[in-house]
Amino acid sequence: MDIILYHNPRCSKSRQTLQLIQDKGIEPTIIEYLKTPPTHQQLDSILRGLEIEPRELMRTKEEQYKTRNLSDSKLTRDQLIDAMITTPKLIERPIFIVGDQVVIGRPPENALTILP
């Protein structure tokens, strides 16, 4: 079973989530998504797993969100996903995946709800 953490080591919530997972004896595959953004297909799968739309996974307070006018309701799902891929800083973090279950580690304890 794949256990993956989309992680930003500079983010305290991301570090706390990783620590909670490791404290349970699990070493997830860590993907530093700022260096290695998810593909369109991966991000679409994450959104489906979370049962949310792209804008709900976006950090709307980021400057790029405003300057790229990503609040425009005319933007399609694919356009919003592509915006997160080209500017991964827009992706809310951390994202924890266990098999086909997905949670956002905000708060970090959310990760505990899907641990095997």
Stockholm file with secondary structure:
# STOCKHOLM 1.0

chainA/1-116         MDIILYHNPRCSKSRQTLQLIQDKGIEPTIIEYLKTPPTHQQLDSILRGLEIEPRELMRTKEEQYKTRNLSDSKLTRDQLIDAMITTPKLIERPIFIVGDQVVIGRPPENALTILP
#=GR chainA/1-116 SS CCEEEEECTTCHHHHHHHHHHHHTTCCCEEEETTTSCCCHHHHHHHHHHHTCCGGGGBCTTSHHHHHTTTTCTTCCHHHHHHHHHHSGGGBCSCEEEETTEEEECSSGGGGGGGCC
#=GC SS_cons         CCEEEEECTTCHHHHHHHHHHHHTTCCCEEEETTTSCCCHHHHHHHHHHHTCCGGGGBCTTSHHHHHTTTTCTTCCHHHHHHHHHHSGGGBCSCEEEETTEEEECSSGGGGGGGCC
//
